[in-house]
Amino acid sequence: MDFIGGTTLLLIACVVFILLSTTQARKSNGRGKLPPGPTPLPILGNMFQLNTKEMFKSLNKLSEKYGPVYTIHMGMDPVVVLCSYDAVKEALIDNAEDFGARGHMPLLDRISSGGHGLVASNGERWRQLRRFTLMTLRNFGMGKRSIEQRIQEEVQFLIEEIRKSKGQPLDPTFYFSKAVSNVICSVVFGDRFEYDDKEFLKLLGLLKETFQGFSTIWGKLYNVYPKFMEKVPGPHHRLIKASDDLKELVLKRVQMHKGTVDPNDPRDFIDCFFNKMEQEKNIADTEFHMDGLVYSTLDLFGGGTETVSTTLRYGLMILLKHPDVEERIHQEIDKVIGRDRAPCMEDRSLMPYMDAVIHEIQRYVNLIPMGLPHKVTRDVKFRDVNIPKGTTILPMLSAVLNDKKHFKYPHLFNPGHFLDENGKFFRNDAFMPFSSGKRICLGESLARMELFLFFTTILQNFSLRSPVDIDELDLTPSISGFGNFPRDYTLAFIPR
């Protein structure tokens, strides 16, 4: 009798919990505390309404019913989703201060030890680290001729490495990651790596595993149910171990600097950070300590490697699929630059088609489709609804980059999206691959420079050939989540 009574009480408690949770969710939608959205299930939230393989498409689809600003529940956590250029602009630009904090992302918190570094931090920590990093990067040539020369030098190393293939098909993945990474390595670590350096290859392998792990179903589940996922086995633990191993390798590079820093002649970002640590060693709550140094270095290394190299890899696959576009690029390169000198940034203004193609590659690739989460720093009234302080905001960059008001053929690759009727390049306000507002990618200027110089120099020296029929090339991502990653492919670089 006692057993039956206990079971009955447990069942009643479960039913009451479900009813209360559902009622509470409906109330939260109805009382104006958050924008309307689909009614969540207890604990599960709206997970069953989302395609976890292409979550950004599910979220964009929901906006057709609930509008460009709506609420979704990731597990038990409400998230406000922004699904149009106008909504994202109004939040991140027009109300930059209110929407400028980093939002809840448990996996990011886990690998940043609770919010260290440039990407995961908030408040005064973020402001101090970002200000210091921007100043330091500028001092080391960011956006200037000196960093342009460094990129040109690295592109030539890449060209020579590609020539060794003698026109045979190859997988471009690590060719691009090694070359792109060396640019940021020269700023952060003070030197480049040889392409066959074992430690360098290990760094790149761990970085790729970590970056792509965020987009797997296991990474997505961790972000929704972090306490549960910490306790259950699965591939997400390999992701966390890879990030921990990556941190240890970066720490090793940092410690190699210790004791050899010249305060009057810093060699790189790490030296500058050590100098700042020495200046603030007597400030109890300083943000310039070893954790800040390691995680900031890790953010620069990771952000400066994987995003640009993935865009290059995806971009060349797109050009294989569109040989007419490649041919027109070759014609513009031959007309403006020729084949006897290296491309430079001054050429970009004279090459509207190349510029338009690179912009369209970034738009079409849609590398970070959901953006990084933000959160509101105070109670905000936004479009006639109240958003409580601390609510996570998801600025859907995929919705911005595919906004029909700004791109005539959003789901097609079309460089004409960035060309006027006279064939001149024009800027489109909805071009936001680097996000926007206070949290815009601090490496934007470097990435734009790298993309132009890498794409242009490669296509100056080579024509692209696919070993399979181009109709067999599939441009849909192999993995889609935090990032969109191209399918594996090979191509041949034929000397021109």
LUMBA-231542 format. One record per residue (C-alpha): residue number from 0; x, y, z. Coordinates in steps of 0.2 Angstrom, whole numbers. Layout:
<nodes>
resi->NUM; x->X; y->Y; z->Z
...
</nodes>
This chain:
<nodes>
resi->0; x->0; y->0; z->0
resi->1; x->14; y->12; z->5
resi->2; x->23; y->8; z->-12
resi->3; x->7; y->11; z->-22
resi->4; x->4; y->27; z->-12
resi->5; x->22; y->33; z->-15
resi->6; x->21; y->30; z->-34
resi->7; x->4; y->38; z->-35
resi->8; x->11; y->54; z->-27
resi->9; x->26; y->54; z->-38
resi->10; x->15; y->53; z->-53
resi->11; x->4; y->67; z->-47
resi->12; x->19; y->78; z->-43
resi->13; x->26; y->75; z->-61
resi->14; x->9; y->80; z->-69
resi->15; x->8; y->95; z->-58
resi->16; x->26; y->100; z->-62
resi->17; x->22; y->98; z->-81
resi->18; x->6; y->108; z->-79
resi->19; x->14; y->122; z->-69
resi->20; x->29; y->123; z->-81
resi->21; x->17; y->124; z->-97
resi->22; x->6; y->136; z->-88
resi->23; x->21; y->147; z->-83
resi->24; x->28; y->146; z->-101
resi->25; x->11; y->152; z->-108
resi->26; x->10; y->166; z->-95
resi->27; x->28; y->172; z->-99
resi->28; x->23; y->173; z->-117
resi->29; x->6; y->182; z->-113
resi->30; x->11; y->194; z->-100
resi->31; x->23; y->204; z->-111
resi->32; x->39; y->199; z->-102
resi->33; x->47; y->192; z->-117
resi->34; x->42; y->192; z->-136
resi->35; x->30; y->179; z->-141
resi->36; x->36; y->162; z->-147
resi->37; x->31; y->143; z->-148
resi->38; x->26; y->136; z->-131
resi->39; x->40; y->126; z->-124
resi->40; x->39; y->109; z->-116
resi->41; x->45; y->107; z->-98
resi->42; x->64; y->104; z->-97
resi->43; x->65; y->101; z->-116
resi->44; x->60; y->118; z->-121
resi->45; x->57; y->119; z->-140
resi->46; x->71; y->107; z->-144
resi->47; x->59; y->96; z->-154
resi->48; x->54; y->110; z->-165
resi->49; x->72; y->112; z->-171
resi->50; x->82; y->102; z->-183
resi->51; x->98; y->100; z->-174
resi->52; x->108; y->97; z->-190
resi->53; x->103; y->114; z->-197
resi->54; x->97; y->124; z->-182
resi->55; x->99; y->141; z->-190
resi->56; x->87; y->136; z->-204
resi->57; x->74; y->130; z->-191
resi->58; x->76; y->146; z->-181
resi->59; x->74; y->157; z->-197
resi->60; x->58; y->146; z->-202
resi->61; x->50; y->150; z->-185
resi->62; x->52; y->169; z->-189
resi->63; x->39; y->167; z->-203
resi->64; x->26; y->163; z->-190
resi->65; x->31; y->173; z->-175
resi->66; x->40; y->188; z->-183
resi->67; x->58; y->194; z->-184
resi->68; x->59; y->195; z->-164
resi->69; x->53; y->180; z->-155
resi->70; x->57; y->169; z->-140
resi->71; x->63; y->151; z->-140
resi->72; x->67; y->140; z->-126
resi->73; x->84; y->131; z->-126
resi->74; x->80; y->118; z->-113
resi->75; x->73; y->129; z->-98
resi->76; x->82; y->145; z->-104
resi->77; x->73; y->158; z->-114
resi->78; x->82; y->165; z->-129
resi->79; x->76; y->180; z->-139
resi->80; x->80; y->177; z->-157
resi->81; x->82; y->192; z->-170
resi->82; x->79; y->186; z->-187
resi->83; x->81; y->201; z->-199
resi->84; x->93; y->215; z->-204
resi->85; x->82; y->228; z->-196
resi->86; x->80; y->219; z->-180
resi->87; x->99; y->215; z->-178
resi->88; x->103; y->233; z->-183
resi->89; x->91; y->240; z->-170
resi->90; x->98; y->229; z->-157
resi->91; x->117; y->228; z->-160
resi->92; x->120; y->246; z->-167
resi->93; x->105; y->257; z->-162
resi->94; x->105; y->250; z->-144
resi->95; x->123; y->244; z->-144
resi->96; x->126; y->247; z->-125
resi->97; x->110; y->238; z->-120
resi->98; x->114; y->223; z->-131
resi->99; x->133; y->223; z->-130
resi->100; x->136; y->209; z->-117
resi->101; x->141; y->191; z->-121
resi->102; x->126; y->179; z->-119
resi->103; x->125; y->162; z->-111
resi->104; x->135; y->149; z->-120
resi->105; x->140; y->135; z->-107
resi->106; x->152; y->127; z->-119
resi->107; x->161; y->143; z->-121
resi->108; x->161; y->146; z->-103
resi->109; x->168; y->129; z->-100
resi->110; x->183; y->131; z->-111
resi->111; x->187; y->149; z->-106
resi->112; x->187; y->144; z->-87
resi->113; x->172; y->154; z->-83
resi->114; x->173; y->169; z->-95
resi->115; x->192; y->173; z->-97
resi->116; x->199; y->180; z->-113
resi->117; x->192; y->191; z->-127
resi->118; x->177; y->181; z->-133
resi->119; x->168; y->175; z->-117
resi->120; x->172; y->189; z->-105
resi->121; x->160; y->203; z->-100
resi->122; x->160; y->220; z->-90
resi->123; x->176; y->228; z->-85
resi->124; x->186; y->213; z->-89
resi->125; x->180; y->213; z->-107
resi->126; x->182; y->232; z->-109
resi->127; x->200; y->232; z->-103
resi->128; x->206; y->217; z->-113
resi->129; x->198; y->223; z->-129
resi->130; x->205; y->240; z->-127
resi->131; x->222; y->233; z->-124
resi->132; x->221; y->221; z->-138
resi->133; x->215; y->233; z->-151
resi->134; x->229; y->245; z->-146
resi->135; x->242; y->231; z->-146
resi->136; x->237; y->225; z->-163
resi->137; x->237; y->242; z->-171
resi->138; x->255; y->244; z->-164
resi->139; x->260; y->228; z->-173
resi->140; x->253; y->234; z->-189
resi->141; x->235; y->229; z->-190
resi->142; x->227; y->238; z->-204
resi->143; x->244; y->245; z->-209
resi->144; x->257; y->242; z->-223
resi->145; x->268; y->232; z->-211
resi->146; x->254; y->218; z->-209
resi->147; x->250; y->219; z->-227
resi->148; x->269; y->215; z->-231
resi->149; x->268; y->200; z->-219
resi->150; x->252; y->193; z->-227
resi->151; x->261; y->195; z->-244
resi->152; x->276; y->186; z->-238
resi->153; x->265; y->171; z->-231
resi->154; x->255; y->170; z->-247
resi->155; x->271; y->167; z->-257
resi->156; x->276; y->153; z->-245
resi->157; x->259; y->146; z->-249
resi->158; x->261; y->148; z->-267
resi->159; x->278; y->139; z->-267
resi->160; x->270; y->125; z->-256
resi->161; x->256; y->123; z->-269
resi->162; x->268; y->122; z->-284
resi->163; x->275; y->106; z->-276
resi->164; x->259; y->97; z->-280
resi->165; x->263; y->100; z->-299
resi->166; x->245; y->101; z->-303
resi->167; x->239; y->85; z->-294
resi->168; x->223; y->86; z->-284
resi->169; x->225; y->90; z->-266
resi->170; x->215; y->93; z->-250
resi->171; x->217; y->112; z->-247
resi->172; x->212; y->111; z->-228
resi->173; x->229; y->112; z->-220
resi->174; x->237; y->122; z->-234
resi->175; x->226; y->136; z->-230
resi->176; x->225; y->134; z->-211
resi->177; x->244; y->134; z->-210
resi->178; x->247; y->149; z->-221
resi->179; x->233; y->160; z->-212
resi->180; x->238; y->155; z->-195
resi->181; x->256; y->160; z->-198
resi->182; x->250; y->178; z->-201
resi->183; x->242; y->179; z->-183
resi->184; x->256; y->169; z->-176
resi->185; x->269; y->182; z->-181
resi->186; x->259; y->195; z->-171
resi->187; x->255; y->184; z->-156
resi->188; x->270; y->173; z->-155
resi->189; x->282; y->184; z->-163
resi->190; x->287; y->172; z->-177
resi->191; x->280; y->160; z->-191
resi->192; x->280; y->141; z->-190
resi->193; x->287; y->130; z->-204
resi->194; x->273; y->121; z->-213
resi->195; x->280; y->104; z->-207
resi->196; x->283; y->109; z->-189
resi->197; x->275; y->95; z->-178
resi->198; x->269; y->107; z->-164
resi->199; x->261; y->118; z->-176
resi->200; x->252; y->104; z->-185
resi->201; x->246; y->98; z->-167
resi->202; x->240; y->116; z->-163
resi->203; x->230; y->117; z->-179
resi->204; x->223; y->99; z->-177
resi->205; x->217; y->103; z->-160
resi->206; x->210; y->120; z->-165
resi->207; x->200; y->112; z->-179
resi->208; x->193; y->98; z->-168
resi->209; x->188; y->111; z->-155
resi->210; x->180; y->123; z->-168
resi->211; x->170; y->110; z->-177
resi->212; x->165; y->102; z->-161
resi->213; x->155; y->117; z->-156
resi->214; x->144; y->113; z->-171
resi->215; x->141; y->94; z->-168
resi->216; x->125; y->88; z->-160
resi->217; x->135; y->85; z->-144
resi->218; x->141; y->103; z->-143
resi->219; x->123; y->109; z->-145
resi->220; x->117; y->97; z->-132
resi->221; x->131; y->103; z->-120
resi->222; x->125; y->121; z->-122
resi->223; x->107; y->117; z->-118
resi->224; x->110; y->104; z->-104
resi->225; x->128; y->107; z->-97
resi->226; x->127; y->100; z->-80
resi->227; x->119; y->84; z->-87
resi->228; x->132; y->83; z->-101
resi->229; x->146; y->85; z->-89
resi->230; x->141; y->68; z->-81
resi->231; x->137; y->57; z->-97
resi->232; x->150; y->50; z->-108
resi->233; x->151; y->55; z->-127
resi->234; x->162; y->64; z->-140
resi->235; x->159; y->81; z->-131
resi->236; x->172; y->76; z->-119
resi->237; x->185; y->74; z->-133
resi->238; x->181; y->92; z->-138
resi->239; x->184; y->98; z->-121
resi->240; x->200; y->88; z->-119
resi->241; x->206; y->95; z->-136
resi->242; x->202; y->113; z->-130
resi->243; x->212; y->109; z->-114
resi->244; x->226; y->102; z->-124
resi->245; x->226; y->117; z->-135
resi->246; x->227; y->129; z->-120
resi->247; x->242; y->119; z->-113
resi->248; x->251; y->121; z->-130
resi->249; x->248; y->140; z->-129
resi->250; x->253; y->141; z->-111
resi->251; x->269; y->132; z->-116
resi->252; x->272; y->146; z->-129
resi->253; x->268; y->159; z->-117
resi->254; x->281; y->152; z->-104
resi->255; x->294; y->152; z->-117
resi->256; x->293; y->171; z->-117
resi->257; x->294; y->173; z->-98
resi->258; x->311; y->179; z->-93
resi->259; x->316; y->185; z->-110
resi->260; x->304; y->200; z->-111
resi->261; x->312; y->217; z->-115
resi->262; x->301; y->230; z->-108
resi->263; x->308; y->243; z->-121
resi->264; x->307; y->231; z->-136
resi->265; x->292; y->220; z->-136
resi->266; x->292; y->206; z->-149
resi->267; x->274; y->202; z->-150
resi->268; x->257; y->202; z->-141
resi->269; x->263; y->190; z->-127
resi->270; x->278; y->202; z->-123
resi->271; x->266; y->217; z->-122
resi->272; x->254; y->208; z->-111
resi->273; x->268; y->203; z->-99
resi->274; x->273; y->221; z->-99
resi->275; x->255; y->226; z->-94
resi->276; x->255; y->212; z->-80
resi->277; x->271; y->220; z->-73
resi->278; x->264; y->237; z->-73
resi->279; x->248; y->231; z->-64
resi->280; x->256; y->218; z->-52
resi->281; x->251; y->228; z->-37
resi->282; x->233; y->231; z->-42
resi->283; x->223; y->217; z->-33
resi->284; x->208; y->216; z->-46
resi->285; x->219; y->218; z->-62
resi->286; x->213; y->209; z->-77
resi->287; x->231; y->207; z->-83
resi->288; x->236; y->190; z->-76
resi->289; x->241; y->173; z->-83
resi->290; x->223; y->167; z->-86
resi->291; x->220; y->183; z->-96
resi->292; x->236; y->181; z->-106
resi->293; x->233; y->163; z->-110
resi->294; x->215; y->164; z->-115
resi->295; x->217; y->181; z->-125
resi->296; x->231; y->173; z->-134
resi->297; x->221; y->157; z->-138
resi->298; x->206; y->168; z->-144
resi->299; x->217; y->178; z->-156
resi->300; x->226; y->162; z->-162
resi->301; x->209; y->153; z->-165
resi->302; x->199; y->167; z->-172
resi->303; x->214; y->172; z->-183
resi->304; x->216; y->155; z->-190
resi->305; x->200; y->145; z->-192
resi->306; x->188; y->158; z->-199
resi->307; x->198; y->165; z->-213
resi->308; x->205; y->148; z->-218
resi->309; x->188; y->140; z->-219
resi->310; x->181; y->154; z->-229
resi->311; x->196; y->152; z->-241
resi->312; x->192; y->133; z->-242
resi->313; x->174; y->136; z->-245
resi->314; x->177; y->150; z->-257
resi->315; x->188; y->140; z->-269
resi->316; x->175; y->126; z->-269
resi->317; x->162; y->139; z->-274
resi->318; x->173; y->145; z->-288
resi->319; x->175; y->127; z->-294
resi->320; x->157; y->126; z->-295
resi->321; x->156; y->143; z->-305
resi->322; x->170; y->142; z->-318
resi->323; x->163; y->158; z->-327
resi->324; x->166; y->168; z->-311
resi->325; x->184; y->161; z->-310
resi->326; x->187; y->166; z->-328
resi->327; x->181; y->184; z->-325
resi->328; x->192; y->185; z->-310
resi->329; x->207; y->180; z->-320
resi->330; x->203; y->193; z->-333
resi->331; x->202; y->207; z->-320
resi->332; x->218; y->201; z->-312
resi->333; x->227; y->201; z->-329
resi->334; x->221; y->218; z->-333
resi->335; x->224; y->227; z->-316
resi->336; x->239; y->218; z->-309
resi->337; x->247; y->207; z->-323
resi->338; x->258; y->192; z->-318
resi->339; x->274; y->200; z->-314
resi->340; x->271; y->208; z->-297
resi->341; x->262; y->203; z->-281
resi->342; x->244; y->210; z->-278
resi->343; x->243; y->223; z->-265
resi->344; x->228; y->231; z->-255
resi->345; x->229; y->247; z->-267
resi->346; x->223; y->235; z->-281
resi->347; x->206; y->232; z->-272
resi->348; x->198; y->248; z->-277
resi->349; x->203; y->245; z->-295
resi->350; x->195; y->227; z->-294
resi->351; x->177; y->229; z->-291
resi->352; x->173; y->211; z->-297
resi->353; x->186; y->203; z->-286
resi->354; x->179; y->213; z->-271
resi->355; x->161; y->208; z->-275
resi->356; x->166; y->190; z->-277
resi->357; x->174; y->189; z->-260
resi->358; x->160; y->198; z->-251
resi->359; x->148; y->186; z->-260
resi->360; x->158; y->171; z->-254
resi->361; x->157; y->177; z->-236
resi->362; x->138; y->180; z->-238
resi->363; x->135; y->164; z->-246
resi->364; x->146; y->154; z->-234
resi->365; x->137; y->161; z->-219
resi->366; x->151; y->155; z->-208
resi->367; x->144; y->159; z->-191
resi->368; x->125; y->157; z->-195
resi->369; x->118; y->161; z->-178
resi->370; x->131; y->173; z->-173
resi->371; x->138; y->173; z->-155
resi->372; x->125; y->175; z->-141
resi->373; x->123; y->192; z->-134
resi->374; x->113; y->197; z->-118
resi->375; x->105; y->213; z->-112
resi->376; x->113; y->223; z->-99
resi->377; x->97; y->230; z->-91
resi->378; x->78; y->228; z->-93
resi->379; x->75; y->234; z->-110
resi->380; x->59; y->239; z->-120
resi->381; x->62; y->233; z->-137
resi->382; x->49; y->234; z->-151
resi->383; x->35; y->236; z->-138
resi->384; x->40; y->220; z->-128
resi->385; x->50; y->220; z->-112
resi->386; x->66; y->210; z->-111
resi->387; x->73; y->207; z->-94
resi->388; x->91; y->210; z->-89
resi->389; x->102; y->195; z->-93
resi->390; x->91; y->188; z->-106
resi->391; x->101; y->179; z->-120
resi->392; x->100; y->187; z->-137
resi->393; x->103; y->177; z->-153
resi->394; x->107; y->189; z->-168
resi->395; x->104; y->178; z->-183
resi->396; x->118; y->183; z->-195
resi->397; x->111; y->170; z->-207
resi->398; x->94; y->180; z->-208
resi->399; x->104; y->196; z->-211
resi->400; x->115; y->189; z->-225
resi->401; x->99; y->181; z->-233
resi->402; x->87; y->196; z->-230
resi->403; x->77; y->197; z->-246
resi->404; x->75; y->216; z->-244
resi->405; x->94; y->218; z->-246
resi->406; x->99; y->203; z->-257
resi->407; x->89; y->200; z->-273
resi->408; x->94; y->181; z->-274
resi->409; x->98; y->177; z->-256
resi->410; x->100; y->158; z->-259
resi->411; x->110; y->159; z->-274
resi->412; x->129; y->163; z->-276
resi->413; x->128; y->180; z->-286
resi->414; x->142; y->193; z->-285
resi->415; x->130; y->205; z->-292
resi->416; x->123; y->208; z->-275
resi->417; x->138; y->219; z->-273
resi->418; x->139; y->227; z->-290
resi->419; x->129; y->242; z->-296
resi->420; x->122; y->244; z->-314
resi->421; x->139; y->250; z->-320
resi->422; x->149; y->236; z->-313
resi->423; x->156; y->246; z->-299
resi->424; x->157; y->239; z->-281
resi->425; x->145; y->245; z->-268
resi->426; x->143; y->242; z->-250
resi->427; x->127; y->233; z->-244
resi->428; x->122; y->237; z->-226
resi->429; x->116; y->220; z->-223
resi->430; x->134; y->213; z->-225
resi->431; x->137; y->207; z->-207
resi->432; x->148; y->191; z->-208
resi->433; x->159; y->199; z->-193
resi->434; x->143; y->203; z->-183
resi->435; x->141; y->222; z->-178
resi->436; x->140; y->234; z->-164
resi->437; x->151; y->233; z->-148
resi->438; x->155; y->215; z->-151
resi->439; x->160; y->216; z->-169
resi->440; x->175; y->204; z->-173
resi->441; x->191; y->214; z->-168
resi->442; x->201; y->205; z->-182
resi->443; x->189; y->211; z->-196
resi->444; x->202; y->223; z->-204
resi->445; x->215; y->209; z->-204
resi->446; x->203; y->196; z->-211
resi->447; x->197; y->207; z->-225
resi->448; x->215; y->210; z->-230
resi->449; x->220; y->192; z->-229
resi->450; x->205; y->187; z->-240
resi->451; x->209; y->199; z->-253
resi->452; x->227; y->195; z->-254
resi->453; x->225; y->176; z->-253
resi->454; x->211; y->174; z->-265
resi->455; x->219; y->186; z->-278
resi->456; x->237; y->179; z->-277
resi->457; x->231; y->161; z->-278
resi->458; x->220; y->165; z->-294
resi->459; x->234; y->176; z->-301
resi->460; x->246; y->161; z->-301
resi->461; x->234; y->146; z->-304
resi->462; x->218; y->140; z->-312
resi->463; x->207; y->129; z->-302
resi->464; x->202; y->111; z->-308
resi->465; x->190; y->99; z->-300
resi->466; x->195; y->80; z->-302
resi->467; x->176; y->76; z->-302
resi->468; x->162; y->83; z->-312
resi->469; x->157; y->100; z->-305
resi->470; x->139; y->94; z->-304
resi->471; x->145; y->82; z->-291
resi->472; x->151; y->96; z->-279
resi->473; x->139; y->99; z->-265
resi->474; x->140; y->116; z->-258
resi->475; x->129; y->112; z->-243
resi->476; x->139; y->111; z->-226
resi->477; x->145; y->95; z->-220
resi->478; x->143; y->102; z->-202
resi->479; x->131; y->116; z->-197
resi->480; x->129; y->123; z->-180
resi->481; x->140; y->136; z->-172
resi->482; x->149; y->136; z->-189
resi->483; x->145; y->130; z->-207
resi->484; x->159; y->119; z->-213
resi->485; x->162; y->114; z->-231
resi->486; x->162; y->96; z->-236
resi->487; x->179; y->88; z->-240
resi->488; x->185; y->90; z->-257
resi->489; x->201; y->90; z->-268
resi->490; x->206; y->102; z->-282
resi->491; x->221; y->104; z->-293
resi->492; x->230; y->120; z->-295
resi->493; x->235; y->122; z->-313
resi->494; x->249; y->135; z->-315
resi->495; x->244; y->149; z->-327
</nodes>
